[in-house]
Amino acid sequence: MSFELLAEEDGARRGRLTTAHGMIDTPAFMPVGTQATVKALSPDEVRALGAQVLLSNTYHLALRPGGERIARLGGLHKFMGWDGPILTDSGGFQVFSLDHLVKVSDEGATFRSHLDGSEQHFTPESVMAIQRQLGSDIAMAFDQPVSWPATAATTKAAMERTHQWAARCLESQPAAGQLRFGIVQGGFDEQLRRESAEVLMGLPFDGFGVGGLSLGEPKGVTYRLLSLQTAILPRERPRYLMGVGTPEDLVEAIARGIDMFDCVLPTRIARNGSILTRGGRINLRNRRFIEDAGPLDEGCDCYTCARFSRAYLRHLFMAGEILGHRLASIHNLRMLVRLVGETRQAIGSGRLAQIMATLRDQWALAPLP
Ligand SMILES: [Zn+2]
């Protein structure tokens, strides 16, 4: 694997990560394909909107259809018909989001499947074995995030367990060419966030996820902890901010040295008729769009905006037509892929601060906390 830094400016970085299934230009936004599909879109449509890499979920695929089954069917790329890079998360976030249903020990986590209530057990070793079966290009280490707010004792215990699990993940055999990323934690405590970055960077991971942020804490806390960790993490390895992806978050995190993102936001809100535009979010169910002949966003170059009006999309949503979900998903994903792409191209131009200010203005983003 190689991660090449091509330019740096004001703490932001432009780079290129080479994986077994191709190259990723960074900063990169990864559409989420939880169930081995980006909801409602074909791989060709996802490719056409400019995405180079997808995220899929170990937790969901392990429960259904199962890692072994996907391996027998030729691996995740073949199974889902996507030949580009795939990152799989470790399931840590999903398992610990089940909250009252999870029992954790140093050995691993026992939880009830959300599908059939069956008892399941994940360990660092089993999670890496599932990701080996899936054959993803980037496998994430098993971790224990904490929710906001968390006590100091809970946060410290979860962080220390995450560090032990990280070392055990590295002892497992990866799939051929598979990269492994550790996940820094530390809750909402500055000292623990610093400690976690320092411990994890001592391990031979190919890159690092910043986990456990944007879980309900104030934005100012998120950005402060993020700045603190990216200042410590090694410059020559990629950094991935996990599960974060409002337009505002993307711009602010890129400015703080983040290289990769994933978020369900653009596709999840699309299915409710909520549309990302420069100038803010709109909901197509609103009556004011009933005869609006304009595109979803004036400046957008996506398939949906080239062909269809707000009035038509609104009609599809009111009529409950599936095409509405598809067209809105294409647009919302394209908006974020393009926002990240425009920011990426600005890094190293010598005009990053000015371009960022224009983007914040165009997108009506909140001022810096
Ligand atoms: Zn569009």
Boltz pocket constraint, residues with backbone or C-beta under 6 A from the ligand:
constraints:
  - pocket:
      binder: B
      contacts: [[A, 296], [A, 297], [A, 300], [A, 301], [A, 302], [A, 303], [A, 304], [A, 305], [A, 306], [A, 330], [A, 331], [A, 332], [A, 334]]
      max_distance: 6.0
